[in-house]
Amino acid sequence: MDTGTPRSDTADLRARWHATVSAAGAPADRDPEPYADRLLAAWAEPQRRYHTTAHLADVLARIDVLAPHAADPAAVRLAAWFHDAVYRPDRSENEERSAALAERALPELGIDPARTAEVARLVRLTVTHDPAPGDTDGEALCDADLAVLAGTPDAYAAYAAAVRAEYGFVPDDAFRTGRAAVLRQLLDLPRLYRTPYGAEHWEAPARANLAAELADLTDRGI
């Protein structure tokens, strides 16, 4: 599987949204299109450089691969749509606000309370990317979200540059220090990926990319 970032296609994303809402049990008399409009507008906000519709498309493509691992693939796909729906790089409550958005929108679409609660739980899980053992939905979503770390060196460099651009308001020295801390935290994890597919296909290249970026930062005095 190519681990580069797929191009975002709005028409494809709209079709995916309609199919996911239907698979999640929304009644036929509920129109999902206004929600697609709002979500896609949110994912296209100008402050985003990495957390864009391209990232959404990427995560959904990874979930297609990991769906057999999940207990509720429809909930995992809905969580992907909402997991960065609210995103401000200078704020820490993005995941909570994104989960709250799901909790408001999904009942309006006719999604049942249990699945709505599962989607909100999954969105909140992306704060830590640390699903409990046996949480197959959480494992699928978190692995899909972190699959970008396993890209080709060029794709990973583009990802790292996009992250830096989102934090353009942070001075270089402070950003490098904070970024190095994040990289060390990731590298210290016993496993980056919890699904069998992620462990087999993404763990090694992701660790190589993270180590290379950390070495570059270290060479610059971090």
C-alpha positions as a Python dict, from the first residue, in 0.01 Angstrom:
ca = {
    (1, 'M'): (0, 0, 0),
    (2, 'D'): (131, 344, -91),
    (3, 'T'): (177, 541, 230),
    (4, 'G'): (188, 879, 57),
    (5, 'T'): (-95, 1121, 118),
    (6, 'P'): (-383, 1067, -127),
    (7, 'R'): (-524, 1371, -303),
    (8, 'S'): (-841, 1507, -154),
    (9, 'D'): (-1137, 1488, -391),
    (10, 'T'): (-1440, 1675, -262),
    (11, 'A'): (-1684, 1479, -477),
    (12, 'D'): (-1538, 1152, -352),
    (13, 'L'): (-1553, 1276, 6),
    (14, 'R'): (-1918, 1373, -34),
    (15, 'A'): (-1997, 1028, -172),
    (16, 'R'): (-1811, 870, 118),
    (17, 'W'): (-2004, 1081, 368),
    (18, 'H'): (-2340, 980, 222),
    (19, 'A'): (-2242, 612, 221),
    (20, 'T'): (-2111, 625, 578),
    (21, 'V'): (-2418, 802, 715),
    (22, 'S'): (-2639, 545, 545),
    (23, 'A'): (-2430, 254, 678),
    (24, 'A'): (-2449, 406, 1025),
    (25, 'G'): (-2828, 381, 1018),
    (26, 'A'): (-2946, 731, 934),
    (27, 'P'): (-3310, 729, 817),
    (28, 'A'): (-3367, 789, 447),
    (29, 'D'): (-3565, 1106, 517),
    (30, 'R'): (-3263, 1282, 674),
    (31, 'D'): (-3057, 1480, 424),
    (32, 'P'): (-2684, 1437, 496),
    (33, 'E'): (-2573, 1697, 240),
    (34, 'P'): (-2591, 2006, 466),
    (35, 'Y'): (-2367, 1826, 715),
    (36, 'A'): (-2120, 1743, 438),
    (37, 'D'): (-2117, 2113, 347),
    (38, 'R'): (-2039, 2217, 703),
    (39, 'L'): (-1777, 1952, 765),
    (40, 'L'): (-1594, 2007, 438),
    (41, 'A'): (-1596, 2383, 500),
    (42, 'A'): (-1446, 2324, 843),
    (43, 'W'): (-1176, 2095, 704),
    (44, 'A'): (-1088, 2363, 444),
    (45, 'E'): (-1039, 2652, 689),
    (46, 'P'): (-742, 2875, 603),
    (47, 'Q'): (-541, 2811, 922),
    (48, 'R'): (-499, 2445, 824),
    (49, 'R'): (-190, 2319, 645),
    (50, 'Y'): (-181, 1956, 750),
    (51, 'H'): (-526, 1899, 906),
    (52, 'T'): (-699, 1951, 571),
    (53, 'T'): (-940, 1759, 350),
    (54, 'A'): (-633, 1574, 219),
    (55, 'H'): (-570, 1442, 570),
    (56, 'L'): (-937, 1345, 600),
    (57, 'A'): (-919, 1157, 270),
    (58, 'D'): (-597, 989, 382),
    (59, 'V'): (-745, 870, 711),
    (60, 'L'): (-1056, 737, 539),
    (61, 'A'): (-841, 547, 289),
    (62, 'R'): (-646, 389, 574),
    (63, 'I'): (-969, 293, 747),
    (64, 'D'): (-1074, 112, 430),
    (65, 'V'): (-769, -111, 483),
    (66, 'L'): (-821, -149, 858),
    (67, 'A'): (-1202, -185, 858),
    (68, 'P'): (-1196, -567, 898),
    (69, 'H'): (-1023, -512, 1233),
    (70, 'A'): (-1294, -280, 1368),
    (71, 'A'): (-1605, -386, 1555),
    (72, 'D'): (-1805, -94, 1413),
    (73, 'P'): (-1646, 37, 1091),
    (74, 'A'): (-1928, 289, 1039),
    (75, 'A'): (-1856, 447, 1376),
    (76, 'V'): (-1484, 456, 1298),
    (77, 'R'): (-1549, 629, 965),
    (78, 'L'): (-1782, 882, 1128),
    (79, 'A'): (-1516, 948, 1392),
    (80, 'A'): (-1263, 1015, 1116),
    (81, 'W'): (-1492, 1283, 975),
    (82, 'F'): (-1527, 1453, 1312),
    (83, 'H'): (-1186, 1395, 1471),
    (84, 'D'): (-1031, 1723, 1350),
    (85, 'A'): (-1352, 1900, 1249),
    (86, 'V'): (-1267, 2169, 1502),
    (87, 'Y'): (-903, 2263, 1471),
    (88, 'R'): (-713, 2566, 1596),
    (89, 'P'): (-338, 2507, 1633),
    (90, 'D'): (-316, 2753, 1922),
    (91, 'R'): (-580, 2573, 2132),
    (92, 'S'): (-581, 2251, 2333),
    (93, 'E'): (-953, 2168, 2336),
    (94, 'N'): (-989, 2076, 1968),
    (95, 'E'): (-1072, 1709, 2024),
    (96, 'E'): (-1328, 1786, 2293),
    (97, 'R'): (-1499, 2044, 2076),
    (98, 'S'): (-1492, 1807, 1779),
    (99, 'A'): (-1651, 1531, 1990),
    (100, 'A'): (-1917, 1773, 2110),
    (101, 'L'): (-1991, 1864, 1749),
    (102, 'A'): (-2047, 1495, 1670),
    (103, 'E'): (-2275, 1465, 1972),
    (104, 'R'): (-2490, 1746, 1836),
    (105, 'A'): (-2488, 1659, 1465),
    (106, 'L'): (-2533, 1282, 1465),
    (107, 'P'): (-2863, 1274, 1655),
    (108, 'E'): (-2995, 1533, 1411),
    (109, 'L'): (-2907, 1288, 1135),
    (110, 'G'): (-3094, 1012, 1314),
    (111, 'I'): (-2788, 816, 1429),
    (112, 'D'): (-2879, 613, 1737),
    (113, 'P'): (-2746, 716, 2081),
    (114, 'A'): (-2512, 419, 2124),
    (115, 'R'): (-2331, 476, 1794),
    (116, 'T'): (-2322, 853, 1856),
    (117, 'A'): (-2157, 787, 2192),
    (118, 'E'): (-1905, 554, 2030),
    (119, 'V'): (-1813, 815, 1768),
    (120, 'A'): (-1764, 1081, 2035),
    (121, 'R'): (-1552, 841, 2243),
    (122, 'L'): (-1332, 767, 1944),
    (123, 'V'): (-1284, 1136, 1866),
    (124, 'R'): (-1176, 1201, 2225),
    (125, 'L'): (-935, 905, 2201),
    (126, 'T'): (-731, 1094, 1942),
    (127, 'V'): (-599, 1315, 2222),
    (128, 'T'): (-372, 1030, 2331),
    (129, 'H'): (-387, 773, 2047),
    (130, 'D'): (-372, 513, 2324),
    (131, 'P'): (-664, 270, 2289),
    (132, 'A'): (-714, 9, 2558),
    (133, 'P'): (-637, -355, 2476),
    (134, 'G'): (-926, -501, 2281),
    (135, 'D'): (-1058, -162, 2168),
    (136, 'T'): (-1057, -255, 1801),
    (137, 'D'): (-1247, 56, 1691),
    (138, 'G'): (-997, 276, 1871),
    (139, 'E'): (-706, 81, 1729),
    (140, 'A'): (-835, 121, 1374),
    (141, 'L'): (-894, 496, 1406),
    (142, 'C'): (-567, 573, 1582),
    (143, 'D'): (-361, 365, 1341),
    (144, 'A'): (-530, 532, 1045),
    (145, 'D'): (-463, 877, 1192),
    (146, 'L'): (-95, 798, 1253),
    (147, 'A'): (-33, 620, 922),
    (148, 'V'): (112, 944, 782),
    (149, 'L'): (421, 878, 993),
    (150, 'A'): (498, 577, 774),
    (151, 'G'): (510, 765, 444),
    (152, 'T'): (799, 770, 203),
    (153, 'P'): (1078, 1007, 311),
    (154, 'D'): (947, 1273, 70),
    (155, 'A'): (588, 1231, 188),
    (156, 'Y'): (700, 1246, 550),
    (157, 'A'): (901, 1562, 481),
    (158, 'A'): (592, 1722, 328),
    (159, 'Y'): (389, 1623, 635),
    (160, 'A'): (650, 1768, 872),
    (161, 'A'): (663, 2092, 672),
    (162, 'A'): (284, 2121, 681),
    (163, 'V'): (284, 2075, 1058),
    (164, 'R'): (547, 2347, 1090),
    (165, 'A'): (336, 2578, 871),
    (166, 'E'): (34, 2529, 1097),
    (167, 'Y'): (246, 2644, 1387),
    (168, 'G'): (393, 2940, 1201),
    (169, 'F'): (313, 3166, 1496),
    (170, 'V'): (560, 2973, 1716),
    (171, 'P'): (926, 3089, 1707),
    (172, 'D'): (1171, 2843, 1550),
    (173, 'D'): (1360, 2756, 1868),
    (174, 'A'): (1042, 2692, 2066),
    (175, 'F'): (893, 2486, 1786),
    (176, 'R'): (1203, 2270, 1748),
    (177, 'T'): (1211, 2204, 2123),
    (178, 'G'): (844, 2112, 2135),
    (179, 'R'): (860, 1902, 1820),
    (180, 'A'): (1162, 1710, 1949),
    (181, 'A'): (974, 1630, 2269),
    (182, 'V'): (681, 1494, 2066),
    (183, 'L'): (912, 1281, 1853),
    (184, 'R'): (1088, 1137, 2158),
    (185, 'Q'): (753, 1057, 2319),
    (186, 'L'): (643, 870, 2006),
    (187, 'L'): (970, 681, 1973),
    (188, 'D'): (952, 577, 2341),
    (189, 'L'): (618, 403, 2286),
    (190, 'P'): (645, 24, 2279),
    (191, 'R'): (418, 22, 1972),
    (192, 'L'): (305, 303, 1744),
    (193, 'Y'): (43, 85, 1576),
    (194, 'R'): (-199, -155, 1742),
    (195, 'T'): (-365, -328, 1445),
    (196, 'P'): (-186, -627, 1289),
    (197, 'Y'): (-173, -447, 953),
    (198, 'G'): (-27, -131, 1103),
    (199, 'A'): (229, -323, 1305),
    (200, 'E'): (344, -516, 998),
    (201, 'H'): (341, -242, 735),
    (202, 'W'): (382, 92, 913),
    (203, 'E'): (580, 45, 1236),
    (204, 'A'): (931, 20, 1088),
    (205, 'P'): (907, 304, 832),
    (206, 'A'): (736, 531, 1085),
    (207, 'R'): (1013, 479, 1340),
    (208, 'A'): (1275, 544, 1073),
    (209, 'N'): (1105, 870, 975),
    (210, 'L'): (1064, 986, 1335),
    (211, 'A'): (1426, 905, 1418),
    (212, 'A'): (1552, 1088, 1109),
    (213, 'E'): (1352, 1402, 1194),
    (214, 'L'): (1472, 1391, 1555),
    (215, 'A'): (1833, 1351, 1441),
    (216, 'D'): (1793, 1656, 1218),
    (217, 'L'): (1655, 1860, 1506),
    (218, 'T'): (1934, 1736, 1733),
    (219, 'D'): (2194, 1840, 1478),
    (220, 'R'): (2048, 2188, 1506),
    (221, 'G'): (2107, 2200, 1880),
    (222, 'I'): (1794, 2045, 2034),
}
